[in-house]
Amino acid sequence: MKNRIVLLLLLLFTLITAFVSGKQYALIVILLIADIKLFLVAFQFMELKKAHLFWRITLSLLIILVTMSLYILKN
């Protein structure tokens, strides 16, 4: 059941991304949605929720770092 909910959320976020793609604020929204989708996939389908705390924190920090870097490079 959880997998279905996550899949529906992924589809919903994909639709939102397509909807805001032409807007002025699209970059930050798309980056945030991509982060959320990455967390959903990593924790639900890649079993990261059962991994050691070190790996969960490392992935979270890496995602934040990459997102901030992309945003800074774009502006």
C-alpha positions in Angstrom: 0.0 0.0 0.0 2.8 2.4 0.8 4.4 1.8 -2.6 1.2 2.9 -4.3 1.0 6.1 -2.2 4.6 6.9 -3.1 4.0 6.2 -6.8 0.9 8.4 -6.8 2.9 11.2 -5.1 5.7 10.8 -7.7 3.1 11.2 -10.4 1.5 14.2 -8.8 4.9 15.9 -8.4 5.7 15.2 -12.0 2.4 16.8 -13.1 3.1 19.8 -10.9 6.6 20.1 -12.4 5.1 20.1 -15.9 2.5 22.7 -14.9 5.1 25.2 -13.4 7.7 24.7 -16.1 7.0 27.9 -17.9 6.6 30.2 -14.9 9.0 32.7 -13.5 9.5 30.8 -10.2 9.9 27.4 -12.0 13.5 26.8 -11.1 13.2 26.8 -7.3 9.9 24.8 -7.5 11.3 22.2 -9.8 14.5 21.8 -7.7 12.5 21.4 -4.5 10.1 18.9 -6.2 13.1 16.9 -7.6 14.5 16.8 -4.0 11.3 15.5 -2.6 11.0 12.9 -5.4 14.6 11.8 -4.7 13.9 11.4 -1.0 10.8 9.4 -1.7 12.5 7.0 -4.1 15.6 6.6 -1.9 13.8 6.0 1.3 10.9 3.9 -0.1 12.3 1.9 -3.0 16.0 1.8 -2.2 15.4 0.9 1.5 17.4 3.8 2.8 15.1 4.0 5.7 16.8 0.8 7.0 20.3 2.1 6.3 22.7 3.3 8.9 22.1 6.9 10.1 25.4 8.0 8.5 24.2 7.2 5.0 20.8 8.9 5.5 22.5 12.1 6.7 25.1 11.9 4.0 22.5 11.6 1.3 20.4 14.4 2.8 23.4 16.7 2.9 24.5 15.8 -0.6 21.0 16.5 -2.0 20.9 19.9 -0.2 24.4 20.8 -1.4 23.7 19.9 -5.0 20.4 21.8 -5.0 21.9 24.9 -3.5 24.8 24.7 -6.0 22.5 24.4 -9.0 20.4 27.3 -7.8 23.4 29.5 -7.2 25.0 28.6 -10.6 21.7 29.5 -12.3 21.4 32.9 -10.7 
